């Protein structure tokens, strides 16, 4: 059983294909129309200098591929395999394509009610509401404290890497959706732990390790990457993402892409200082690849404090950041 040899680029220049784009790319498109739309999209990406793309395969407890475990995504209206087409089009252009999932974020409560009873998510919504599945502001989130939950997420990863010639798996910055202790109070009490933050960090560590192990068990050559948000303190205090551990110890991921989406004059997280912090916790076990944003160019950065107008006044912020990262 010869394993697929993934496309890997030494100098990764990656971009996201978010679920929001699927509305235009997918809805009511014939297979041929979808192929043409994806080919145009990916060709444009390649022409802009990108060689890697993270495609959204599960944003909300759903699937943009053939899945037995998760229901079809809302924009997936065709009867053809959208992921197989995206992989074929990417590979024909020499683009490395990675499946991007949000492990914990799931459907809204209203959407959950309409799911088929065959899906594990629906069974948990019916029988394990408030433990395995927890509502936060009307949206359901999986609770990583439970082995069964981590197993479903890992099985979902195995399903993707086991059935498709995909080049890697990617998760972004959606870990714990709240700091509120009500979210997982039952599991926390049962754990006999006394440190909620430390316990939640360890739950995320177990989840991340489980995804990594599932990817490598299927094909050790595939990569698993994580893109946490850029403020390290927030990663620990709000999302319980143990980024220092993932960067410094092997066995959690192959590379980390912190979203350092800040200007040089940002009051809370100035770019250079934030970049230096990430470099300081990276000791070479796991690769550090910096995530930059272009969507702020020419716009007000309203949370940036004294740097609110930086992206309007200067048109070279991104190019300077690229230089700083190389």
MARZA-345217 format. One record per atom (N, C-alpha, C): residue in three letters; x, y, z. Coordinates in steps of 0.2 Angstrom, whole numbers, plus 5000, padded with zeros to 4 digits. Layout:
! MARZA-345217
AlaXYZ/...
***
This chain:
! MARZA-345217
Unk500449945000/Unk500050005000/Unk500450065000/Unk500650094994/Unk501050144993/Unk500750214996/Unk501050245000/Unk500750315003/Unk500850364998/Unk500350414997/Unk500450474993/Unk500950514996/Unk501350534991/Unk501950584992/Unk501650654991/Unk501650694997/Unk501350754997/Unk501750814993/Unk501450864991/Unk501850914988/Unk502050964994/Unk502650974995/Unk502951025000/Unk503351074997/Unk503251134999/Unk503651184996/Unk504151215002/Unk504751215000/Unk505251235005/Unk505151305008/Unk504951355004/Unk504751425006/Unk504051425005/Unk503651415011/Unk502951415010/Unk502651485010/Unk502251495005/Unk501851555004/Unk501151535003/Unk500751545008/Unk500151515009/Unk499551565009/Unk498951545007/Unk498351585008/Unk497751545010/Unk497251575013/Unk496651535015/Unk496151535009/Unk495751485009/Unk495151485005/Unk494551475010/Unk494251525012/Unk493751515017/Unk493051495015/Unk492751475020/Unk492051445018/Unk491651505015/Unk491751565017/Unk491351625014/Unk491451625006/Unk492051605004/Unk492051604996/Unk491651554993/Unk491451494997/Unk491151444993/Unk490451464991/Unk490151514994/Unk489451534991/Unk489551554984/Unk490051584982/Unk490151604975/Unk490451544971/Unk490851504974/Unk491151454970/Unk490751394969/Unk490251374974/Unk489951314974/Unk489151314972/Unk488851364975/Unk488051354976/Unk487851354969/Unk487451294968/Unk487051284961/Unk487551274955/Unk488151264956/Unk488651254951/Unk488651184949/Unk488651174942/Unk488751104940/Unk489451084941/Unk489551014940/Unk490250994941/Unk490751034937/Unk490551044931/Unk491051074926/Unk491151144928/Unk490551184930/Unk490651254932/Unk491051264938/Unk490951214943/Unk491351214949/Unk492151204947/Unk492251154943/Unk492951144941/Unk493251204938/Unk492851244933/Unk493151304930/Unk493251354935/Unk492751364940/Unk492851414945/Unk493451404949/Unk493551344951/Unk494151324956/Unk494751334952/Unk494751314945/Unk495351324941/Unk495551394941/Unk495051444939/Unk495251514939/Unk495451544946/Unk495151524951/Unk495351544958/Unk496051524959/Unk496251464958/Unk496851434960/Unk497451464955/Unk497251474949/Unk497751504944/Unk497851574947/Unk497351614949/Unk497451674951/Unk497951684957/Unk497851634962/Unk498251624968/Unk498951614966/Unk499051564961/Unk499751554959/Unk500051614956/Unk499651644952/Unk499951704948/Unk500151764953/Unk499851764959/Unk500051804964/Unk500651784968/Unk500951724967/Unk501551704970/Unk501451654976/Unk500751634977/Unk500651584982/Unk500851514980/Unk501051474984/Unk501151404982/Unk500851344987/Unk500451374992/Unk500051334996/Unk499451364998/Unk498951314999/Unk498251345000/Unk497951305006/Unk497651335011/Unk497251305016/Unk496551305014/Unk496151255012/Unk495451255010/Unk495051235016/Unk494551275017/Unk494051255023/Unk493651195021/Unk493751145025/Unk493451085025/Unk492851075030/Unk492951105036/Unk492451105041/Unk492551165045/Unk492051205044/Unk492051275048/Unk491551265054/Unk490951235053/Unk490451235058/Unk490151165059/Unk490551115061/Unk490351045062/Unk490051015056/Unk490351035050/Unk490051015043/Unk490650985039/Unk490450975033/Unk491050945029/Unk490950965021/Unk491550985019/Unk491551005011/Unk492050945008/Unk491750885009/Unk492050825006/Unk491650775008/Unk491750715005/Unk491250655006/Unk491350625013/Unk490950645018/Unk491050625025/Unk490450575027/Unk490650525031/Unk490050485034/Unk489950515041/Unk490450555044/Unk490350575051/Unk490050645052/Unk490150695047/Unk489850755048/Unk489450775042/Unk488850815043/Unk488450835038/Unk488750885033/Unk488450885027/Unk488650925021/Unk488650995023/Unk489151035021/Unk489051105022/Unk488551145018/Unk488351195021/Unk487751235018/Unk487851255011/Unk488451265009/Unk488551285002/Unk488751224997/Unk488751175000/Unk488951104996/Unk488251084993/Unk488051104987/Unk487451084984/Unk487451034979/Unk488051024976/Unk488150974971/Unk488150904973/Unk488150864968/Unk488150784970/Unk488850764968/Unk489350804967/Unk490050784965/Unk490450794971/Unk491150774971/Unk491550774976/Unk491950844975/Unk491750894979/Unk492150954979/Unk492850954981/Unk493050914986/Unk493750914988/Unk494150874983/Unk493950824980/Unk494350794975/Unk494450834969/Unk493950884967/Unk494150924962/Unk494650984964/Unk494551004970/Unk495051054972/Unk495751034973/Unk495750964975/Unk496450934975/Unk496750924968/Unk496350904964/Unk496650894957/Unk496850964954/Unk496451014955/Unk496551074951/Unk497251104955/Unk497251104961/Unk497851124965/Unk498451094962/Unk498451024962/Unk499050984961/Unk499250994953/Unk498751004949/Unk498951014942/Unk499351084941/Unk499251124946/Unk499651194946/Unk500251184950/Unk500351134954/Unk500951124958/Unk500851154965/Unk500251174967/Unk500051204973/Unk499951144978/Unk500251154984/Unk500151114990/Unk499451134993/Unk499051084994/Unk498351094997/Unk498251065003/Unk498051095008/Unk497951075015/Unk497251085017/Unk496951035021/Unk496251035023/Unk496251075030/Unk495851125030/Unk495751165036/Unk495151155040/Unk495151135046/Unk494551125050/Unk494551165056/Unk493951185058/Unk493851215065/Unk493651155069/Unk494051125074/Unk493851065077/Unk493251075082/Unk493151125086/Unk492651135091/Unk492051175089/Unk492051225085/Unk491551265083/Unk491051225078/Unk490351225080/Unk489951175077/Unk489351225075/Unk488751185073/Unk488151225071/Unk487851265076/Unk487351305074/Unk486951345078/Unk486451295081/Unk486151315087/Unk485651275090/Unk485051255085/Unk484851305081/Unk484351305076/Unk484551255071/Unk485151255068/Unk485351205063/Unk485451135066/Unk485651135072/Unk485751065075/Unk485151025076/Unk484551065077/Unk483851035077/Unk483650995071/Unk483951025065/Unk483750995058/Unk484250945056/Unk484750925060/Unk485250875057/Unk484850805058/Unk485150765053/Unk484950695054/Unk485150665060/Unk484650615063/Unk484850585069/Unk485450535069/Unk485650525062/Unk486250475061/Unk486850505063/Unk486950565063/Unk487550605065/Unk487750605072/Unk488350585074/Unk488550585081/Unk488350655084/Unk488450715081/Unk488350775083/Unk487650785086/Unk487150755082/Unk486450765083/Unk486350725089/Unk486650665090/Unk486550615096/Unk486750655102/Unk487350685101/Unk487550725107/Unk487150785109/Unk486950815104/Unk486450875105/Unk485850855109/Unk485650795107/Unk485050765110/Unk485150735117/Unk485750705118/Unk485850665124/Unk486350695129/Unk486850735126/Unk487450755130/Unk487450835129/Unk486950865129/Unk486950935128/Unk487150965135/Unk487651015135/Unk487951045141/Unk488551005143/Unk488650945140/Unk489350915142/Unk489750905136/Unk489550855131/Unk489950855125/Unk489850915120/Unk489250935120/Unk489150995116/Unk488851045120/Unk489151105120/Unk488951165124/Unk488751225120/Unk488151255122/Unk488051315118/Unk488351385121/Unk488651425116/Unk488951485118/Unk488651535113/Unk488151585116/Unk487851635112/Unk487451605106/Unk487151545107/Unk486751515102/Unk487051475097/Unk487751465097/Unk488151425093/Unk488351365098/Unk488351305095/Unk488651245098/Unk489351235097/Unk489751215103/Unk490451205103/Unk490551135106/Unk491051095103/Unk491251035106/Unk491651045112/Unk491651005117/Unk492051015123/Unk492650965123/Unk493250995122/Unk493850945121/Unk494050915128/Unk493650925133/Unk493850885140/Unk493650815139/Unk493250795134/Unk493050725134/Unk493350685129/Unk493550625130/Unk493950575126/Unk493550565120/Unk492850555121/Unk492450545115/Unk492450595110/Unk492450665112/Unk492450715108/Unk493050725104/Unk493650715108/Unk494250715104/Unk494350655099/Unk494050605100/Unk494050545096/Unk493650565089/Unk493050595090/Unk492650605084/Unk493050655080/Unk493350705083/Unk493750755079/Unk494350725075/Unk494650675079/Unk495250645076/Unk494950595070/Unk494450565071/Unk494150515066/Unk493950555060/Unk493750615061/Unk493550665055/Unk494250675051/Unk494750685055/Unk495350705052/Unk495650635048/Unk495550585051/Unk495750515048/Unk495350505042/Unk494750525042/Unk494250515036/Unk494550555030/Unk494750615031/Unk495050665026/Unk495650635023/Unk496150625028/Unk496850605025/Unk496850535023/Unk496350495025/Unk496350425023/Unk495950415016/Unk495550465014/Unk495250455007/Unk495450505002/Unk495850555003/Unk496050604998/Unk496850604998/Unk497050624992/Unk497850644992/Unk497950714994/Unk497750735000/Unk497850795002/Unk498550805005/Unk498850865006/Unk499550875008/Unk499650885015/Unk499050905018/Unk499150915026/Unk498450935029/Unk498450945035/Unk497850965039/Unk498051025043/Unk497651075044/Unk497751135047/Unk497151155051/Unk497351185057/Unk496851205061/Unk497051285063/Unk496551325064/Unk496651395066/Unk496551415073/Unk496351465074/Unk496351495081/Unk495751485085/Unk495251445083/Unk494651425087/Unk494751375092/Unk494951385098/Unk495051335103/Unk494451345108/Unk494551365114/Unk493951375119/Unk493651435117/Unk492951435116/Unk492551495114/Unk492451545120/Unk492551525126/Unk492451565132/Unk492851545137/Unk492951595142/Unk493351585148/Unk492851565154/Unk492151575152/Unk491651555157/Unk491751485160/Unk491751485167/Unk491851415170/Unk491251365169/Unk490651395167/Unk490051355166/Unk490151315160/Unk490551335155/Unk490651295149/Unk490751215150/Unk491251205155/Unk491451135156/Unk491451115163/Unk491051145167/Unk491051135175/Unk490951065177/Unk490551025174/Unk490450955176/Unk491150915175/Unk491350925169/Unk492050885167/Unk492550905172/Unk492650975173/Unk493151005178/Unk493050975185/Unk492450975187/Unk492350945194/Unk492550865194/Unk492350835189/Unk492450765189/Unk493250745188/Unk493650795185/Unk494350785184/Unk494750795191/Unk494450825196/Unk494750835202/Unk495350885202/Unk495350915196/Unk495850965195/Unk495651025199/Unk496151065201/Unk496051125205/Unk496151195201/Unk496551175195/Unk496751235191/Unk496451235184/Unk495851275183/Unk495451275177/Unk495851285171/Unk496351345172/Unk496751355166/Unk497151305164/Unk497551275169/Unk498051225167/Unk497651165164/Unk497051145167/Unk496651085165/Unk496451095157/Unk496251155156/Unk495951175149/Unk496551175144/Unk497151195146/Unk497751195142/Unk497851125140/Unk497851085145/Unk498051005144/Unk497450975140/Unk496850995140/Unk496350965136/Unk496450985128/Unk496751045127/Unk496851065120/Unk497551035118/Unk497951025123/Unk498550985121/Unk498350915119/Unk497950885122/Unk497750815121/Unk497350815114/Unk496950865112/Unk496650865106/Unk497150875100/Unk497550925101/Unk498050935096/Unk498550875095/Unk498750845100/Unk499150785099/Unk498750725096/Unk498150725097/Unk497650675094/Unk497650685087/Unk497550745085/Unk497550765078/Unk498150745074/Unk498750765077/Unk499350755075/Unk499450685073/Unk499350645079/Unk499450565078/Unk498950535073/Unk498350565072/Unk497950535067/Unk498250545060/Unk498450605059/Unk498750625052/Unk499350585051/Unk499850575056/Unk500450535055/Unk500350465054/Unk499850435058/Unk499650365057/Unk499450345050/Unk499150395047/Unk498850385040/Unk499450395035/Unk499850445036/Unk500450455031/Unk500950505035/Unk501450475037/Unk501950515041/Unk502250575037/Unk502150575030/Unk502450625026/Unk501950685026/Unk501350685028/Unk500850735028/Unk501050785034/Unk500850845033/Unk501050895038/Unk500350915042/Unk500450935048/Unk499950955052/Unk500151025055/Unk499751075054/Unk499951145056/Unk499451185060/Unk499651225064/Unk499151265068/Unk499251345067/Unk498751385066/Unk498751455066/Unk498451485071/Unk498751495077/Unk498451525083/Unk498451605082/Unk498051635085/Unk498051715085/Unk498651735088/Unk498851805086/Unk499551825087/Unk499751845094/Unk499251865098/Unk499451885105/Unk499551825110/Unk500151805112/Unk500251745115/Unk499951745122/Unk499851805126/Unk499551805132/Unk498751785131/Unk498451805126/Unk497751795124/Unk497751715123/Unk498151685119/Unk498151615118/Unk498151575124/Unk498451595129/Unk498451565136/Unk497851575140/Unk497751645140/Unk497251665145/Unk496551665143/Unk496451665136/Unk495751665133/Unk495551605130/Unk496051575126/Unk495851515122/Unk496251455124/Unk496651455129/Unk496951395132/Unk497351355127/Unk497751395123/Unk498151365117/Unk498851365120/Unk499151305121/Unk499851305124/Unk500351305119/Unk500351365116/Unk500851375110/Unk501551365111/Unk501751385117/Unk502451375118/Unk502651295118/Unk502251255121/Unk502351185121/Unk502351155114/Unk501851185110/Unk501751155103/Unk502451175099/Unk502651235101/Unk503251255097/Unk503951215100/Unk503951205106/Unk504551185109/Unk504651105110/Unk504051075110/Unk504150995110/Unk503850965104/Unk504150915102/Unk503950875096/Unk503350845097/Unk502950825092/Unk502350775092/Unk501750815093/Unk501750885092/Unk501050915092/Unk500850945085/Unk501350965082/Unk501250995075/Unk501951005071/Unk501851015065/Unk502451025061/Unk502651095060/Unk502151135060/Unk502351205060/Unk501751245063/Unk501951305065/Unk501451355068/Unk501451415064/Unk500851445063/Unk500851505059/Unk500451555063/Unk500751595068/Unk500451645072/Unk500151695067/Unk499551715069/Unk499251775065/Unk499451845068/Unk500051865066/Unk500251925068/Unk500051985064/Unk499351995065/Unk498952035061/Unk498952105064/Unk499552135066/Unk499652195069/Unk500152245065/Unk499952305065/Unk500452355063/Unk501052365067/Unk501552405065/Unk502152425069/Unk501952475075/Unk501352505074/Unk501152555079/Unk500552535083/Unk500352475083/Unk499852445087/Unk500052455094/Unk499552485098/Unk499652495105/Unk499852435109/Unk499452385108/Unk499452325112/Unk499952275110/Unk500052265104/Unk500452215101/Unk500852235095/Unk501352285096/Unk501652315090/Unk502052255086/Unk502052255080/Unk502252205076/Unk502952175078/Unk503452215078/Unk504152195079/Unk504252155086/Unk503952185091/Unk503952155098/Unk503552095098/Unk503052085095/Unk502652025095/Unk503051975091/Unk503351985085/Unk503751945081/Unk504251915086/Unk504651955089/Unk505151935094/Unk504951895099/Unk504351905102/Unk504051855107/Unk503951785104/Unk503651785098/Unk503551715095/Unk504251685094/Unk504751725091/Unk505451695090/Unk505751665096/Unk505551705102/Unk505951685108/Unk505651615111/Unk505051605110/Unk504751535112/Unk504851485107/Unk505151495101/Unk505251445096/Unk505951425097/Unk506051355098/Unk506751335099/Unk506951285093/Unk506551285088/Unk506751245082/Unk506551175081/Unk506151155087/Unk505851085086/Unk505251085081/Unk504951145081/Unk504351155077/Unk504451215073/Unk504351215066/Unk504451275062/Unk503951325064/Unk504251395063/Unk503851455064/Unk503751485058/Unk503151495055/Unk503051525049/Unk502551585051/Unk502651645049/Unk502251705051/Unk501751715047/Unk501151725050/Unk500551745046/Unk500451815046/Unk500351845040/Unk500251915039/Unk499551925036/Unk499351995037/Unk498652005034/Unk498752065029/Unk498352055024/Unk498352105019/Unk497752145019/Unk497252115022/Unk496552145022/Unk496552215026/Unk497052235030/Unk497052295033/Unk497352355029/Unk497652335024/Unk497952385019/Unk497452435017/Unk497552505018/Unk497152555016/Unk496552565021/Unk496452535026/Unk495852535031/Unk496052555038/Unk495552575041/Unk495652595048/Unk495752525052/Unk496252525057/Unk496352465061/Unk496052485068/Unk495352475069/Unk495052515075/Unk495252485081/Unk495552425082/Unk495752405089/Unk496452415090/Unk496852455086/Unk497552465086/Unk497752525091/Unk497252555094/Unk497552615098/Unk497852665094/Unk498452685096/Unk498752745092/Unk498952725085/Unk498952665083/Unk499052645077/Unk498452635072/Unk497952665074/Unk497252655070/Unk497352675063/Unk497752725061/Unk497752745054/Unk498352725051/Unk498752685054/Unk499452665051/Unk499352635044/Unk498852595043/Unk498752555037/Unk498552605031/Unk498252665033/Unk497952715029/Unk498552755026/Unk498952775031/Unk499552825030/Unk500052795026/Unk500252725028/Unk500752695025/Unk500552635020/Unk500852635014/Unk500552585010/Unk501152525009/Unk501652525014/Unk502152475014/Unk502152435020/Unk501652435024/Unk501652395030/Unk501752325029/Unk501452295024/Unk501452225023/Unk502152205020/Unk502452245015/Unk503052235012/Unk503652235017/Unk503552285022/Unk504052285027/Unk504052225032/Unk503452205033/Unk503352145037/Unk503652085034/Unk503552075028/Unk503852015024/Unk504552015025/Unk504852075024/Unk505652085025/Unk505852065032/Unk505452085037/Unk505652075044/Unk505551995045/Unk505151965041/Unk505051885043/Unk505551845039/Unk505951875034/Unk506351835030/Unk507151835032/
***
